[in-house]
Amino acid sequence: MIESAGIFEYATAPEGVRPTLRDRYGHFIGGAFVEPAEGEYFRTINPATEEVIAEVAEGSKADVDRAVNAAREALPAWSALPGVERAKYIYRIARRVQELSRELAVAESMDGGKPIRESRDVDVPLAAQHFFYYAGWADKLGYAFAGGGKFVGIGEDGAPLTPALSPGGEREQRHRVISPVGVCGQVIPWNFPLLMASWKLGPALAAGNTCVLKPAETTPLTALMLAEIFEEVELPAGVVNIVTGAGATGAAVVEHPGVNKVAFTGSTEVGKKIAHAIAGTGKKLTLELGGKSPNIVFEDASIDQAVEGIVQGIYFNQGHVCCAGSRVFVQESVAGEVIAKLKRRMGELRVGDPLDKNTDVGAINSAAQLSTIERYIDAGKSDGGAFWQAGGGVPSSGYWCRPCLFEGVQPSAVVAREEIFGPVLAVMTFRTPAEAIQRANNTPYGLAAGVWTDKGSKIFEIAKWLDAGVVWLNTYNKFDAASPFGGFKESGFGREGGVHGLRSYVTFG
Ligand code: NAD
């Protein structure tokens, strides 16, 4: 007889790799970790266990000032480097992100609560892809925009350098001048911490800018691990500075007079505050804000595929996704079938330990976010929607919400109108394509949408009328570094990804 122990003793799964984390992190300023000016630290915890992972510096105005000054000092040399040299640094960052992908994925799941399957297969590979992609643009900026141009760096006086004339220079002189914007203040949220950092830093660095990045207060760790990568690859001091802290630190970054461009990803509420705060300052601004995206299922769609798309659309990353398909519109004739299949599928989702590779739905990012979600669920019930939640338990510590949905939701209901940012789906029905479009667009947001149908011609007709920056056709939540992403209406303006993502990091002379 075979000893069972011999068969079933497996080697540690790769997910068992624990990242080397410090007990305490300072800010990353001028190429080194430094103590915060006021000596204040806060704790970042694992939302699945409520255990403290590390202490992180609380950024004051003095810290932000120091970071902006470091970025400004680094700007002339970095922006004047030949593009191919900047590219080498960005490629090195990309390769190091790939090499450390296990550690980064585990840290991301520990700090933010997302399933390791997602951080391992989505967040980290896409983050590396963004650095690779933008590294490729660094020496081609003269070709990136319609009409082309000549890319030049920024001088000590803060003004673009005069383009050098090469043989045949007279023609060159007529080219428009493309130059970096300068110092970029970049504030990011907690739902895709490493990925959002790469979306911000990749294009900014490729286009010769220097940066001050402020990660979200509940998920600062992977940005700080990225800072360690910058040290390793010897990125010149001050080119990227990372100041940790909460909203006040973010406000100090965006309001600092030494910042030339603000790139913000986060809630619409904070985005509006930022737009107010910097109005009239001449700073460039891009806002990637919230959403309430529709997923529209027509009767001719492959229903099983659409159900997978609905699940992927709303329960991916516990619904902490700006473009989550949080409103589903199903054509009346197939509503019963779709909802029955959806519930069956929801019942199969495994909720629990984010570090278990079988987990589908991990921990809610913070206690505060869990209470927000619970408030919305109560509001949905008061508004009269029929509530259904997948059965099963959740771990005894940590913050959890099992996937749930509301049926028979009225357009006026809170769960149909407001971004919940949790695993809560509002299901509604429609009869005609015109009604689907009208109801899908009945929101202040305009970030993304999904359309499920067998007919290619219908897909393009519908997509044309949807107020959404991205429309996915028979799929959902697909991202690629070469593809622009961004919103309309209260979902913000500006694009990240693709050549479009470079545009807000350059100025045209
Ligand atoms: P949030 O707006 O509360 O915080 C985002 C970041 O802004 C954090 O780093 C926070 O510390 C900082 N901040 C808070 N107040 C600030 C202020 N007054 N000035 C400057 N910075 C400030 O958002 P969140 O809860 O962290 O993230 C969730 C939101 O982000 C959702 O609304 C989601 O839709 C949105 N989001 C949008 C996209 C997109 O690409 N459109 C992507 C991811 C997340």
Boltz pocket constraint, residues with backbone or C-beta under 6 A from the ligand:
constraints:
  - pocket:
      binder: B
      contacts: [[A, 187], [A, 188], [A, 189], [A, 190], [A, 191], [A, 192], [A, 214], [A, 215], [A, 216], [A, 217], [A, 245], [A, 246], [A, 247], [A, 248], [A, 249], [A, 250], [A, 251], [A, 252], [A, 254], [A, 265], [A, 266], [A, 267], [A, 268], [A, 270], [A, 271], [A, 273], [A, 274], [A, 287], [A, 288], [A, 289], [A, 290], [A, 291], [A, 321], [A, 322], [A, 323], [A, 419], [A, 421], [A, 447], [A, 486], [A, 487], [A, 491], [A, 492]]
      max_distance: 6.0
